[in-house]
Every structure is written in structure tokens, then in C-alpha cells.
Amino acid sequence: MFKDTKAFSSFSVNDLEKAKAFYGKTLGLDVSETPEGLQLKLAGGNRVFIYPKPNHSAATFTVLNFLVDDIETAVDELAKRGVHFENYQGELETDEKGIHRGEKGPIIAWFKDPAGNTLSVLQNGER
């Protein structure tokens, strides 16, 4: 039914101005305002809609993943821009930079937006 239908993802935040600054300035994405919220324009023509929600609760899962060729460079650059990476212990253990390099899954690092939503950078390609 939806094979040829365009689609987009969305998630909520509690402060559109903070979200606009974070996604536009900190992450360097193309952000535009709509009457209903913010639109992120991603590589490849993809779009994500961010909308305000007064009783917002941060998602308990990763809402947006950024594929990068060099995770070390991406993590270092984002850290310089004030991004704090999550540190996990146990099954998804991360190193001192916040990068998970486990035997299973991608090489990945998680961080949060100002509304507490989880985002990630993950290494594109083979290990």
C-alpha cells in the first residue's frame, strides 16, 4: 500500500528554540521552521519533523542515527562543540570517549539532544 508513498519520521522536544540551535548550530544541519515545528533536511533528501510537546518525555530509544566514515573524528568534533557522549557499562560497554566497539553490532556512540532524546553516530562500513 505505501511502497511508493513518501514518508518521514518525527519526534518531540520540549523547547523548539533549544532544538533549533542544537540541530542547526551544534550538529550543522539544515533546519527550517514550519508553523507546526522544525524540519531537518538530511543528506539524500530525507527529512525529519520535530514538534513541540509541553508534556514531552524523552524517547527511550535512539531516534536519529548519523552514519559517518570516521567515528573518532566525528566524536572528537562533536565533543569540541559541547556534545556529551553517553557512557554505558555491561552488554553495550563504551570506552572513555563513549564509543561502543563490541564484537556485535556497529561501532557507535550515543548522545542526547537538549530534550533528552537519544541520537547516535555510527561508523559506516566494515570494522
C-alpha positions in Angstrom: 0.0 0.0 0.0 2.7 2.5 0.9 5.5 1.3 -1.4 5.6 4.4 -3.4 4.4 6.8 -0.7 6.8 9.4 0.7 7.3 9.2 4.4 9.2 11.0 7.2 9.9 10.4 10.8 9.3 12.7 13.7 9.9 13.2 17.4 9.0 15.7 20.1 11.0 18.2 22.1 10.1 20.5 25.0 11.8 23.6 23.6 11.9 24.4 19.9 14.5 27.2 20.2 17.0 25.0 22.0 16.3 22.2 19.5 16.8 24.7 16.6 20.2 25.8 18.0 21.3 22.3 18.7 20.4 20.7 15.4 21.3 23.8 13.4 24.4 25.1 15.0 25.9 22.3 17.1 25.1 19.5 14.6 25.3 21.7 11.5 22.1 20.5 9.9 19.8 22.5 7.6 16.9 23.4 9.9 13.8 25.3 8.8 10.8 26.4 10.8 7.3 25.4 9.9 4.0 26.6 11.5 4.0 23.3 13.4 7.6 22.9 14.4 11.0 22.3 12.8 12.1 20.4 9.8 15.6 18.9 9.5 16.8 18.4 5.9 19.2 15.4 5.9 21.6 14.1 3.2 19.8 12.2 0.4 16.7 14.3 0.6 15.4 12.8 3.8 13.5 14.9 6.3 12.7 14.7 10.0 10.0 16.7 11.7 10.5 17.9 15.2 7.4 19.2 17.1 6.9 20.9 20.4 5.1 18.9 23.1 4.5 20.6 26.5 4.5 17.2 28.4 7.4 15.8 26.4 9.1 12.7 27.6 12.4 11.8 26.0 12.3 8.7 23.9 13.7 5.6 25.5 15.4 4.6 22.2 17.6 6.1 19.6 15.5 8.5 17.4 18.2 9.5 14.9 21.4 7.9 13.7 24.1 9.6 11.7 26.4 7.4 9.6 30.0 8.7 9.5 33.1 7.4 7.8 35.3 8.1 10.8 33.7 7.8 14.2 36.8 9.0 16.0 36.8 12.3 14.1 33.0 12.7 14.4 33.1 12.1 18.2 36.1 14.5 18.7 34.4 17.3 16.6 31.1 16.9 18.4 32.8 16.9 21.8 34.6 20.2 20.8 31.1 21.6 20.1 29.9 20.7 23.6 28.2 17.4 22.9 28.5 14.9 25.8 28.6 11.2 24.9 26.8 8.6 26.9 28.9 6.0 28.8 27.5 2.6 29.2 28.8 -0.5 31.1 27.7 -4.1 30.7 26.5 -5.5 27.4 26.9 -2.3 25.5 30.0 -1.1 27.1 31.6 2.2 25.8 35.2 3.4 26.0 36.3 6.7 27.6 35.1 8.6 24.5 31.7 7.0 24.7 32.3 4.7 21.7 30.9 1.2 21.7 33.3 -1.2 19.9 31.8 -4.5 20.9 32.0 -7.7 18.8 28.4 -7.5 17.9 26.8 -4.5 16.2 28.2 -1.4 14.7 30.9 0.9 16.1 28.6 3.5 17.7 28.4 6.4 20.1 25.3 7.8 21.7 24.5 11.4 22.8 21.4 13.3 23.7 19.7 16.5 22.4 18.6 19.2 24.8 15.2 17.5 25.2 16.9 14.2 26.3 16.2 12.3 23.0 19.0 9.9 22.2 20.9 10.2 18.9 24.0 8.4 17.6 26.9 8.5 15.3 27.9 5.2 13.9 30.8 4.1 11.7 29.7 3.4 8.1 31.1 0.2 6.6 33.2 -2.7 7.7 35.0 -2.9 11.0 
